[in-house]
Amino acid sequence: MKTFLVNIKFDFTKDFMDYVPEHRTYVNMLINTNVIESYAVSMETHRSWIIINAETKEEVEKILVKSTLYQFWTYEIDELFVYDSQNFRLPKLELN
């Protein structure tokens, strides 16, 4: 399994917020099934970043197109060579 970064720029229109609840349900399902590693959105810059586990860029596109917000997006997909974070580390040892 490979890891991909999806860098999304979205158009915030008056209809955008109507599609958010269904989109969030879809994203939550993908997080719960370990397809999405992380998901972040900036309303300040109208950008979003998603880390997705998939075999190919084409598979990532098939995942993205199922979102109700897809119609508002322009995006780039990059395969990652390294993806590391605190979540992948052992918990810090704290002495009582």
MARMI-449652 format. One record per atom (N, C-alpha, C): residue number from 1; atom name; residue in three letters; x, y, z. Coordinates in nm, 2 decimals, decimal comma. Example, Ala and Ser with C-alpha at 12.3 -4.5 7.8 and 13.67 -1.06 7.14 Angstrom:
2
seq = 1	atom = N	type = ALA	east = 1,32	north = -0,57	up = 0,78
seq = 1	atom = CA	type = ALA	east = 1,23	north = -0,45	up = 0,78
seq = 1	atom = C	type = ALA	east = 1,32	north = -0,33	up = 0,78
seq = 2	atom = N	type = SER	east = 1,28	north = -0,22	up = 0,71
seq = 2	atom = CA	type = SER	east = 1,37	north = -0,11	up = 0,71
seq = 2	atom = C	type = SER	east = 1,29	north = 0,00	up = 0,79
# end
This chain:
96
seq = 1	atom = N	type = MET	east = 0,08	north = -0,12	up = 0,00
seq = 1	atom = CA	type = MET	east = 0,00	north = 0,00	up = 0,00
seq = 1	atom = C	type = MET	east = 0,09	north = 0,12	up = 0,00
seq = 2	atom = N	type = LYS	east = 0,06	north = 0,22	up = -0,08
seq = 2	atom = CA	type = LYS	east = 0,13	north = 0,35	up = -0,09
seq = 2	atom = C	type = LYS	east = 0,05	north = 0,45	up = -0,02
seq = 3	atom = N	type = THR	east = 0,12	north = 0,57	up = 0,01
seq = 3	atom = CA	type = THR	east = 0,06	north = 0,68	up = 0,07
seq = 3	atom = C	type = THR	east = 0,06	north = 0,80	up = -0,02
seq = 4	atom = N	type = PHE	east = -0,05	north = 0,87	up = -0,03
seq = 4	atom = CA	type = PHE	east = -0,06	north = 0,99	up = -0,12
seq = 4	atom = C	type = PHE	east = -0,10	north = 1,11	up = -0,04
seq = 5	atom = N	type = LEU	east = -0,05	north = 1,23	up = -0,08
seq = 5	atom = CA	type = LEU	east = -0,10	north = 1,35	up = -0,03
seq = 5	atom = C	type = LEU	east = -0,19	north = 1,42	up = -0,14
seq = 6	atom = N	type = VAL	east = -0,31	north = 1,45	up = -0,10
seq = 6	atom = CA	type = VAL	east = -0,40	north = 1,52	up = -0,19
seq = 6	atom = C	type = VAL	east = -0,41	north = 1,67	up = -0,14
seq = 7	atom = N	type = ASN	east = -0,37	north = 1,76	up = -0,22
seq = 7	atom = CA	type = ASN	east = -0,37	north = 1,90	up = -0,19
seq = 7	atom = C	type = ASN	east = -0,49	north = 1,96	up = -0,27
seq = 8	atom = N	type = ILE	east = -0,59	north = 2,01	up = -0,20
seq = 8	atom = CA	type = ILE	east = -0,71	north = 2,05	up = -0,26
seq = 8	atom = C	type = ILE	east = -0,73	north = 2,20	up = -0,24
seq = 9	atom = N	type = LYS	east = -0,77	north = 2,27	up = -0,35
seq = 9	atom = CA	type = LYS	east = -0,82	north = 2,40	up = -0,34
seq = 9	atom = C	type = LYS	east = -0,97	north = 2,40	up = -0,37
seq = 10	atom = N	type = PHE	east = -1,05	north = 2,46	up = -0,29
seq = 10	atom = CA	type = PHE	east = -1,20	north = 2,45	up = -0,31
seq = 10	atom = C	type = PHE	east = -1,26	north = 2,59	up = -0,33
seq = 11	atom = N	type = ASP	east = -1,37	north = 2,59	up = -0,41
seq = 11	atom = CA	type = ASP	east = -1,45	north = 2,71	up = -0,43
seq = 11	atom = C	type = ASP	east = -1,56	north = 2,71	up = -0,32
seq = 12	atom = N	type = PHE	east = -1,56	north = 2,82	up = -0,24
seq = 12	atom = CA	type = PHE	east = -1,66	north = 2,83	up = -0,14
seq = 12	atom = C	type = PHE	east = -1,77	north = 2,91	up = -0,19
seq = 13	atom = N	type = THR	east = -1,88	north = 2,84	up = -0,23
seq = 13	atom = CA	type = THR	east = -2,00	north = 2,90	up = -0,29
seq = 13	atom = C	type = THR	east = -2,11	north = 2,89	up = -0,18
seq = 14	atom = N	type = LYS	east = -2,22	north = 2,95	up = -0,21
seq = 14	atom = CA	type = LYS	east = -2,33	north = 2,95	up = -0,12
seq = 14	atom = C	type = LYS	east = -2,39	north = 2,81	up = -0,10
seq = 15	atom = N	type = ASP	east = -2,37	north = 2,72	up = -0,20
seq = 15	atom = CA	type = ASP	east = -2,42	north = 2,58	up = -0,19
seq = 15	atom = C	type = ASP	east = -2,32	north = 2,49	up = -0,12
seq = 16	atom = N	type = PHE	east = -2,20	north = 2,53	up = -0,10
seq = 16	atom = CA	type = PHE	east = -2,09	north = 2,45	up = -0,05
seq = 16	atom = C	type = PHE	east = -2,13	north = 2,38	up = 0,08
seq = 17	atom = N	type = MET	east = -2,18	north = 2,46	up = 0,18
seq = 17	atom = CA	type = MET	east = -2,21	north = 2,41	up = 0,31
seq = 17	atom = C	type = MET	east = -2,32	north = 2,31	up = 0,31
seq = 18	atom = N	type = ASP	east = -2,41	north = 2,31	up = 0,21
seq = 18	atom = CA	type = ASP	east = -2,51	north = 2,21	up = 0,20
seq = 18	atom = C	type = ASP	east = -2,46	north = 2,07	up = 0,19
seq = 19	atom = N	type = TYR	east = -2,34	north = 2,06	up = 0,13
seq = 19	atom = CA	type = TYR	east = -2,28	north = 1,93	up = 0,10
seq = 19	atom = C	type = TYR	east = -2,19	north = 1,88	up = 0,20
seq = 20	atom = N	type = VAL	east = -2,15	north = 1,96	up = 0,30
seq = 20	atom = CA	type = VAL	east = -2,06	north = 1,93	up = 0,40
seq = 20	atom = C	type = VAL	east = -2,10	north = 1,81	up = 0,49
seq = 21	atom = N	type = PRO	east = -2,22	north = 1,80	up = 0,54
seq = 21	atom = CA	type = PRO	east = -2,26	north = 1,69	up = 0,63
seq = 21	atom = C	type = PRO	east = -2,24	north = 1,55	up = 0,57
seq = 22	atom = N	type = GLU	east = -2,28	north = 1,54	up = 0,44
seq = 22	atom = CA	type = GLU	east = -2,26	north = 1,41	up = 0,37
seq = 22	atom = C	type = GLU	east = -2,12	north = 1,38	up = 0,35
seq = 23	atom = N	type = HIS	east = -2,04	north = 1,48	up = 0,31
seq = 23	atom = CA	type = HIS	east = -1,90	north = 1,47	up = 0,29
seq = 23	atom = C	type = HIS	east = -1,83	north = 1,42	up = 0,42
seq = 24	atom = N	type = ARG	east = -1,87	north = 1,48	up = 0,53
seq = 24	atom = CA	type = ARG	east = -1,80	north = 1,44	up = 0,66
seq = 24	atom = C	type = ARG	east = -1,84	north = 1,30	up = 0,70
seq = 25	atom = N	type = THR	east = -1,96	north = 1,25	up = 0,66
seq = 25	atom = CA	type = THR	east = -1,99	north = 1,11	up = 0,69
seq = 25	atom = C	type = THR	east = -1,90	north = 1,02	up = 0,60
seq = 26	atom = N	type = TYR	east = -1,88	north = 1,06	up = 0,48
seq = 26	atom = CA	type = TYR	east = -1,79	north = 0,98	up = 0,39
seq = 26	atom = C	type = TYR	east = -1,65	north = 0,98	up = 0,44
seq = 27	atom = N	type = VAL	east = -1,60	north = 1,10	up = 0,48
seq = 27	atom = CA	type = VAL	east = -1,46	north = 1,11	up = 0,53
seq = 27	atom = C	type = VAL	east = -1,44	north = 1,03	up = 0,66
seq = 28	atom = N	type = ASN	east = -1,54	north = 1,03	up = 0,75
seq = 28	atom = CA	type = ASN	east = -1,54	north = 0,95	up = 0,87
seq = 28	atom = C	type = ASN	east = -1,53	north = 0,81	up = 0,85
seq = 29	atom = N	type = MET	east = -1,61	north = 0,76	up = 0,75
seq = 29	atom = CA	type = MET	east = -1,60	north = 0,62	up = 0,71
seq = 29	atom = C	type = MET	east = -1,46	north = 0,58	up = 0,66
seq = 30	atom = N	type = LEU	east = -1,40	north = 0,67	up = 0,58
seq = 30	atom = CA	type = LEU	east = -1,27	north = 0,64	up = 0,52
seq = 30	atom = C	type = LEU	east = -1,16	north = 0,64	up = 0,63
seq = 31	atom = N	type = ILE	east = -1,18	north = 0,73	up = 0,73
seq = 31	atom = CA	type = ILE	east = -1,08	north = 0,73	up = 0,84
seq = 31	atom = C	type = ILE	east = -1,10	north = 0,60	up = 0,92
seq = 32	atom = N	type = ASN	east = -1,22	north = 0,56	up = 0,95
seq = 32	atom = CA	type = ASN	east = -1,25	north = 0,44	up = 1,03
seq = 32	atom = C	type = ASN	east = -1,20	north = 0,31	up = 0,96
seq = 33	atom = N	type = THR	east = -1,19	north = 0,32	up = 0,83
seq = 33	atom = CA	type = THR	east = -1,14	north = 0,20	up = 0,76
seq = 33	atom = C	type = THR	east = -1,00	north = 0,21	up = 0,71
seq = 34	atom = N	type = ASN	east = -0,93	north = 0,31	up = 0,77
seq = 34	atom = CA	type = ASN	east = -0,78	north = 0,33	up = 0,75
seq = 34	atom = C	type = ASN	east = -0,75	north = 0,37	up = 0,60
seq = 35	atom = N	type = VAL	east = -0,84	north = 0,42	up = 0,53
seq = 35	atom = CA	type = VAL	east = -0,81	north = 0,47	up = 0,40
seq = 35	atom = C	type = VAL	east = -0,75	north = 0,61	up = 0,41
seq = 36	atom = N	type = ILE	east = -0,81	north = 0,69	up = 0,49
seq = 36	atom = CA	type = ILE	east = -0,76	north = 0,83	up = 0,52
seq = 36	atom = C	type = ILE	east = -0,68	north = 0,82	up = 0,65
seq = 37	atom = N	type = GLU	east = -0,55	north = 0,87	up = 0,64
seq = 37	atom = CA	type = GLU	east = -0,47	north = 0,88	up = 0,76
seq = 37	atom = C	type = GLU	east = -0,49	north = 1,01	up = 0,83
seq = 38	atom = N	type = SER	east = -0,50	north = 1,12	up = 0,76
seq = 38	atom = CA	type = SER	east = -0,53	north = 1,25	up = 0,82
seq = 38	atom = C	type = SER	east = -0,60	north = 1,34	up = 0,72
seq = 39	atom = N	type = TYR	east = -0,67	north = 1,44	up = 0,78
seq = 39	atom = CA	type = TYR	east = -0,76	north = 1,52	up = 0,70
seq = 39	atom = C	type = TYR	east = -0,76	north = 1,66	up = 0,77
seq = 40	atom = N	type = ALA	east = -0,73	north = 1,76	up = 0,69
seq = 40	atom = CA	type = ALA	east = -0,73	north = 1,90	up = 0,74
seq = 40	atom = C	type = ALA	east = -0,79	north = 2,00	up = 0,64
seq = 41	atom = N	type = VAL	east = -0,86	north = 2,10	up = 0,70
seq = 41	atom = CA	type = VAL	east = -0,92	north = 2,20	up = 0,61
seq = 41	atom = C	type = VAL	east = -0,89	north = 2,34	up = 0,67
seq = 42	atom = N	type = SER	east = -0,86	north = 2,43	up = 0,58
seq = 42	atom = CA	type = SER	east = -0,84	north = 2,57	up = 0,62
seq = 42	atom = C	type = SER	east = -0,95	north = 2,65	up = 0,55
seq = 43	atom = N	type = MET	east = -1,04	north = 2,71	up = 0,63
seq = 43	atom = CA	type = MET	east = -1,14	north = 2,80	up = 0,57
seq = 43	atom = C	type = MET	east = -1,08	north = 2,94	up = 0,53
seq = 44	atom = N	type = GLU	east = -0,97	north = 2,97	up = 0,60
seq = 44	atom = CA	type = GLU	east = -0,90	north = 3,09	up = 0,57
seq = 44	atom = C	type = GLU	east = -0,85	north = 3,10	up = 0,42
seq = 45	atom = N	type = THR	east = -0,79	north = 2,99	up = 0,38
seq = 45	atom = CA	type = THR	east = -0,73	north = 2,98	up = 0,25
seq = 45	atom = C	type = THR	east = -0,81	north = 2,90	up = 0,15
seq = 46	atom = N	type = HIS	east = -0,92	north = 2,84	up = 0,19
seq = 46	atom = CA	type = HIS	east = -1,00	north = 2,75	up = 0,11
seq = 46	atom = C	type = HIS	east = -0,91	north = 2,63	up = 0,05
seq = 47	atom = N	type = ARG	east = -0,84	north = 2,57	up = 0,14
seq = 47	atom = CA	type = ARG	east = -0,75	north = 2,46	up = 0,11
seq = 47	atom = C	type = ARG	east = -0,78	north = 2,34	up = 0,20
seq = 48	atom = N	type = SER	east = -0,75	north = 2,22	up = 0,15
seq = 48	atom = CA	type = SER	east = -0,76	north = 2,10	up = 0,23
seq = 48	atom = C	type = SER	east = -0,65	north = 2,01	up = 0,19
seq = 49	atom = N	type = TRP	east = -0,61	north = 1,93	up = 0,29
seq = 49	atom = CA	type = TRP	east = -0,50	north = 1,83	up = 0,28
seq = 49	atom = C	type = TRP	east = -0,55	north = 1,70	up = 0,33
seq = 50	atom = N	type = ILE	east = -0,53	north = 1,59	up = 0,25
seq = 50	atom = CA	type = ILE	east = -0,57	north = 1,46	up = 0,29
seq = 50	atom = C	type = ILE	east = -0,46	north = 1,36	up = 0,26
seq = 51	atom = N	type = ILE	east = -0,43	north = 1,28	up = 0,36
seq = 51	atom = CA	type = ILE	east = -0,33	north = 1,17	up = 0,34
seq = 51	atom = C	type = ILE	east = -0,41	north = 1,05	up = 0,32
seq = 52	atom = N	type = ILE	east = -0,39	north = 0,98	up = 0,21
seq = 52	atom = CA	type = ILE	east = -0,47	north = 0,86	up = 0,17
seq = 52	atom = C	type = ILE	east = -0,38	north = 0,75	up = 0,14
seq = 53	atom = N	type = ASN	east = -0,42	north = 0,63	up = 0,19
seq = 53	atom = CA	type = ASN	east = -0,36	north = 0,50	up = 0,16
seq = 53	atom = C	type = ASN	east = -0,43	north = 0,44	up = 0,04
seq = 54	atom = N	type = ALA	east = -0,35	north = 0,41	up = -0,06
seq = 54	atom = CA	type = ALA	east = -0,41	north = 0,35	up = -0,18
seq = 54	atom = C	type = ALA	east = -0,30	north = 0,28	up = -0,26
seq = 55	atom = N	type = GLU	east = -0,33	north = 0,20	up = -0,36
seq = 55	atom = CA	type = GLU	east = -0,23	north = 0,14	up = -0,45
seq = 55	atom = C	type = GLU	east = -0,18	north = 0,23	up = -0,56
seq = 56	atom = N	type = THR	east = -0,27	north = 0,32	up = -0,61
seq = 56	atom = CA	type = THR	east = -0,24	north = 0,40	up = -0,73
seq = 56	atom = C	type = THR	east = -0,30	north = 0,54	up = -0,72
seq = 57	atom = N	type = LYS	east = -0,26	north = 0,63	up = -0,80
seq = 57	atom = CA	type = LYS	east = -0,32	north = 0,76	up = -0,80
seq = 57	atom = C	type = LYS	east = -0,46	north = 0,75	up = -0,86
seq = 58	atom = N	type = GLU	east = -0,48	north = 0,66	up = -0,95
seq = 58	atom = CA	type = GLU	east = -0,62	north = 0,63	up = -1,01
seq = 58	atom = C	type = GLU	east = -0,71	north = 0,59	up = -0,90
seq = 59	atom = N	type = GLU	east = -0,67	north = 0,51	up = -0,80
seq = 59	atom = CA	type = GLU	east = -0,75	north = 0,46	up = -0,69
seq = 59	atom = C	type = GLU	east = -0,78	north = 0,58	up = -0,60
seq = 60	atom = N	type = VAL	east = -0,69	north = 0,67	up = -0,58
seq = 60	atom = CA	type = VAL	east = -0,71	north = 0,79	up = -0,50
seq = 60	atom = C	type = VAL	east = -0,82	north = 0,87	up = -0,57
seq = 61	atom = N	type = GLU	east = -0,81	north = 0,89	up = -0,70
seq = 61	atom = CA	type = GLU	east = -0,91	north = 0,97	up = -0,77
seq = 61	atom = C	type = GLU	east = -1,05	north = 0,90	up = -0,76
seq = 62	atom = N	type = LYS	east = -1,06	north = 0,77	up = -0,76
seq = 62	atom = CA	type = LYS	east = -1,19	north = 0,70	up = -0,75
seq = 62	atom = C	type = LYS	east = -1,25	north = 0,73	up = -0,61
seq = 63	atom = N	type = ILE	east = -1,16	north = 0,75	up = -0,51
seq = 63	atom = CA	type = ILE	east = -1,21	north = 0,78	up = -0,37
seq = 63	atom = C	type = ILE	east = -1,26	north = 0,92	up = -0,37
seq = 64	atom = N	type = LEU	east = -1,18	north = 1,01	up = -0,43
seq = 64	atom = CA	type = LEU	east = -1,22	north = 1,16	up = -0,42
seq = 64	atom = C	type = LEU	east = -1,35	north = 1,19	up = -0,50
seq = 65	atom = N	type = VAL	east = -1,37	north = 1,12	up = -0,61
seq = 65	atom = CA	type = VAL	east = -1,49	north = 1,15	up = -0,69
seq = 65	atom = C	type = VAL	east = -1,62	north = 1,12	up = -0,62
seq = 66	atom = N	type = LYS	east = -1,61	north = 1,03	up = -0,52
seq = 66	atom = CA	type = LYS	east = -1,73	north = 0,99	up = -0,45
seq = 66	atom = C	type = LYS	east = -1,77	north = 1,09	up = -0,34
seq = 67	atom = N	type = SER	east = -1,69	north = 1,19	up = -0,32
seq = 67	atom = CA	type = SER	east = -1,73	north = 1,30	up = -0,22
seq = 67	atom = C	type = SER	east = -1,83	north = 1,39	up = -0,28
seq = 68	atom = N	type = THR	east = -1,92	north = 1,44	up = -0,20
seq = 68	atom = CA	type = THR	east = -2,02	north = 1,53	up = -0,24
seq = 68	atom = C	type = THR	east = -1,96	north = 1,67	up = -0,27
seq = 69	atom = N	type = LEU	east = -1,84	north = 1,69	up = -0,22
seq = 69	atom = CA	type = LEU	east = -1,77	north = 1,82	up = -0,24
seq = 69	atom = C	type = LEU	east = -1,69	north = 1,82	up = -0,36
seq = 70	atom = N	type = TYR	east = -1,67	north = 1,71	up = -0,43
seq = 70	atom = CA	type = TYR	east = -1,58	north = 1,70	up = -0,54
seq = 70	atom = C	type = TYR	east = -1,60	north = 1,80	up = -0,65
seq = 71	atom = N	type = GLN	east = -1,73	north = 1,84	up = -0,67
seq = 71	atom = CA	type = GLN	east = -1,76	north = 1,94	up = -0,77
seq = 71	atom = C	type = GLN	east = -1,70	north = 2,08	up = -0,75
seq = 72	atom = N	type = PHE	east = -1,66	north = 2,11	up = -0,62
seq = 72	atom = CA	type = PHE	east = -1,60	north = 2,23	up = -0,58
seq = 72	atom = C	type = PHE	east = -1,45	north = 2,23	up = -0,58
seq = 73	atom = N	type = TRP	east = -1,38	north = 2,12	up = -0,62
seq = 73	atom = CA	type = TRP	east = -1,24	north = 2,10	up = -0,60
seq = 73	atom = C	type = TRP	east = -1,16	north = 2,11	up = -0,73
seq = 74	atom = N	type = THR	east = -1,04	north = 2,17	up = -0,71
seq = 74	atom = CA	type = THR	east = -0,93	north = 2,14	up = -0,80
seq = 74	atom = C	type = THR	east = -0,82	north = 2,08	up = -0,71
seq = 75	atom = N	type = TYR	east = -0,74	north = 1,99	up = -0,75
seq = 75	atom = CA	type = TYR	east = -0,65	north = 1,92	up = -0,66
seq = 75	atom = C	type = TYR	east = -0,53	north = 1,86	up = -0,74
seq = 76	atom = N	type = GLU	east = -0,43	north = 1,83	up = -0,66
seq = 76	atom = CA	type = GLU	east = -0,31	north = 1,76	up = -0,70
seq = 76	atom = C	type = GLU	east = -0,29	north = 1,64	up = -0,61
seq = 77	atom = N	type = ILE	east = -0,24	north = 1,53	up = -0,67
seq = 77	atom = CA	type = ILE	east = -0,22	north = 1,41	up = -0,59
seq = 77	atom = C	type = ILE	east = -0,07	north = 1,38	up = -0,61
seq = 78	atom = N	type = ASP	east = 0,00	north = 1,36	up = -0,49
seq = 78	atom = CA	type = ASP	east = 0,14	north = 1,33	up = -0,49
seq = 78	atom = C	type = ASP	east = 0,17	north = 1,20	up = -0,41
seq = 79	atom = N	type = GLU	east = 0,24	north = 1,11	up = -0,47
seq = 79	atom = CA	type = GLU	east = 0,28	north = 0,99	up = -0,39
seq = 79	atom = C	type = GLU	east = 0,39	north = 1,04	up = -0,29
seq = 80	atom = N	type = LEU	east = 0,38	north = 1,00	up = -0,17
seq = 80	atom = CA	type = LEU	east = 0,48	north = 1,03	up = -0,06
seq = 80	atom = C	type = LEU	east = 0,58	north = 0,92	up = -0,05
seq = 81	atom = N	type = PHE	east = 0,71	north = 0,97	up = -0,04
seq = 81	atom = CA	type = PHE	east = 0,82	north = 0,88	up = -0,01
seq = 81	atom = C	type = PHE	east = 0,83	north = 0,85	up = 0,14
seq = 82	atom = N	type = VAL	east = 0,81	north = 0,95	up = 0,22
seq = 82	atom = CA	type = VAL	east = 0,81	north = 0,94	up = 0,37
seq = 82	atom = C	type = VAL	east = 0,69	north = 1,01	up = 0,42
seq = 83	atom = N	type = TYR	east = 0,62	north = 0,94	up = 0,51
seq = 83	atom = CA	type = TYR	east = 0,51	north = 1,01	up = 0,59
seq = 83	atom = C	type = TYR	east = 0,53	north = 0,96	up = 0,73
seq = 84	atom = N	type = ASP	east = 0,56	north = 1,06	up = 0,82
seq = 84	atom = CA	type = ASP	east = 0,59	north = 1,03	up = 0,96
seq = 84	atom = C	type = ASP	east = 0,52	north = 1,13	up = 1,05
seq = 85	atom = N	type = SER	east = 0,48	north = 1,09	up = 1,17
seq = 85	atom = CA	type = SER	east = 0,41	north = 1,18	up = 1,26
seq = 85	atom = C	type = SER	east = 0,42	north = 1,12	up = 1,40
seq = 86	atom = N	type = GLN	east = 0,38	north = 1,20	up = 1,50
seq = 86	atom = CA	type = GLN	east = 0,38	north = 1,16	up = 1,64
seq = 86	atom = C	type = GLN	east = 0,29	north = 1,04	up = 1,66
seq = 87	atom = N	type = ASN	east = 0,19	north = 1,03	up = 1,58
seq = 87	atom = CA	type = ASN	east = 0,09	north = 0,92	up = 1,59
seq = 87	atom = C	type = ASN	east = 0,15	north = 0,78	up = 1,56
seq = 88	atom = N	type = PHE	east = 0,27	north = 0,78	up = 1,49
seq = 88	atom = CA	type = PHE	east = 0,33	north = 0,66	up = 1,45
seq = 88	atom = C	type = PHE	east = 0,44	north = 0,62	up = 1,56
seq = 89	atom = N	type = ARG	east = 0,46	north = 0,70	up = 1,66
seq = 89	atom = CA	type = ARG	east = 0,56	north = 0,68	up = 1,76
seq = 89	atom = C	type = ARG	east = 0,51	north = 0,61	up = 1,88
seq = 90	atom = N	type = LEU	east = 0,60	north = 0,55	up = 1,96
seq = 90	atom = CA	type = LEU	east = 0,56	north = 0,49	up = 2,08
seq = 90	atom = C	type = LEU	east = 0,52	north = 0,61	up = 2,18
seq = 91	atom = N	type = PRO	east = 0,43	north = 0,58	up = 2,27
seq = 91	atom = CA	type = PRO	east = 0,39	north = 0,69	up = 2,36
seq = 91	atom = C	type = PRO	east = 0,51	north = 0,73	up = 2,45
seq = 92	atom = N	type = LYS	east = 0,51	north = 0,86	up = 2,48
seq = 92	atom = CA	type = LYS	east = 0,62	north = 0,91	up = 2,57
seq = 92	atom = C	type = LYS	east = 0,61	north = 0,85	up = 2,71
seq = 93	atom = N	type = LEU	east = 0,72	north = 0,81	up = 2,76
seq = 93	atom = CA	type = LEU	east = 0,72	north = 0,76	up = 2,90
seq = 93	atom = C	type = LEU	east = 0,72	north = 0,87	up = 3,00
seq = 94	atom = N	type = GLU	east = 0,62	north = 0,86	up = 3,09
seq = 94	atom = CA	type = GLU	east = 0,61	north = 0,96	up = 3,19
seq = 94	atom = C	type = GLU	east = 0,62	north = 0,89	up = 3,33
seq = 95	atom = N	type = LEU	east = 0,72	north = 0,94	up = 3,41
seq = 95	atom = CA	type = LEU	east = 0,73	north = 0,88	up = 3,54
seq = 95	atom = C	type = LEU	east = 0,64	north = 0,95	up = 3,64
seq = 96	atom = N	type = ASN	east = 0,58	north = 0,87	up = 3,72
seq = 96	atom = CA	type = ASN	east = 0,49	north = 0,92	up = 3,83
seq = 96	atom = C	type = ASN	east = 0,56	north = 0,98	up = 3,94
# end
